[in-house]
Every structure is written in structure tokens, then in C-alpha cells.
């Protein structure tokens, strides 16, 4: 989950949320073993929640590692860093 800056990269929070969602969507199905992939934009009051969330499933830790190292995923990190003020992540196995 990402909390976005009020303004960054020449856009406001709402515009950057849409841009981040579209950018994350380019990482759908980029590696073998990548399953469910969903990107959502929060619509609660500002300050009470995160702005963008990614929920994704991987068959195993090897698939997750391949995703994290994939050039397309690595390539979006500069944009993400430029618009994000906070991030939370939970990787878990079931």
C-alpha cells in the first residue's frame, strides 16, 4: 500500500494515484507463477488511509522473487519513489 504526496511529479495526489495504478498494471502477468493481481485506489477521507493498494498472489517465493527482479517491475521504482510519502507491505505464505 502506498500513501502519496499531496503533489509530486507535476500532479496532485488523485492524478498520481491514477498514474500509479496504470503503471502497476503494466506488471500484470510478467512472470511465470504470478496469479491474482489487483490494483485499487482508496476513496476514504485523506489522511485516514493509504491511497493505492496492490494485492497479488504468487505460486511460491521463487515467483515472487522473479517478479521483484523483473526489469519491468524494477523500472517503475523511480516513479513510485517520486510520488510516495509512505509504504506498507506484507508478504506472507498460506
N, C-alpha and C positions, 0 to 999 in steps of 0.2 A: 504494500500500500504506500502511496505517496501523498504527501502534503505539499502543495505547490506554493511558490512565492506569489504574492499579490500581483506583481508584474515582473516579467523577465523575458528576455529574448524578443523585445518589442511587442509583447502581447500581454493581455491580462490573464488572470487565473482561469477563467472559463475558456478562453481561446486556447491556452496552453493545455488544459485538460483534454480538449478535443484533439489537439495535435499529438499529445502523448498517447491517447487511446489509439489513434491511427498509426502512430509509429510502432507501438507494441503489437498491433495487429499484424504487422509485417513479419513478426516472428512466429506466427502460427504454422505448425507442421514443418518446421525447418530441420528436425532431426527424427531419426527412427526412434520409436518408443515414446513419442510425445502424444499425449491423448487430449483430454478436455482442455480447452484454452478459452478463457473468457475475460474480457476487459470491461470494467464498468466505471462510470463516473458518478460520484456521490452527489446527492441533491439535498442534503441536510443543510442546516444553518452553518455559515462559515465559522470556523474556529471550533466546531464541535465534532468534526470527523475528518477523515482523510478525503482527498479529492478524487483519486484514481486508484482502482484496485485491479490486480491481476490474479486470477485463480487458474492454476494449470496443474495438470496431472502428468506424471511420467511413469513408465513401466518399472523403472528401477533407478538407482542412484547413478548408474552409468549414463542413462539417457539424460538425466538432469545435468550431469557434468558436461556432456556433449552440447547441450543447449547453452549452458553458461559460457562455453568456449567458442561457440559458433560465431563466425565473423559478422553475421547479420545482427546477432544479439550484442556483441561487443561494440559494433558500430553505432548503436543508439545511445551508448552511455554518456557521450559528451552532451547531447541534447538533454537527456534526463538530468544530468548534473547541473545544467544551466538553469533549469526551471524548478527544481525541487528544493524545498527547505527541510523536509524530513521524510524518513522512510522507515517502514517496519516490514519485516519479512519473517515467515515461519516456514521452514522446510521440515516435513515430518513423514514418517512411514506408517502405513496401516497394515 
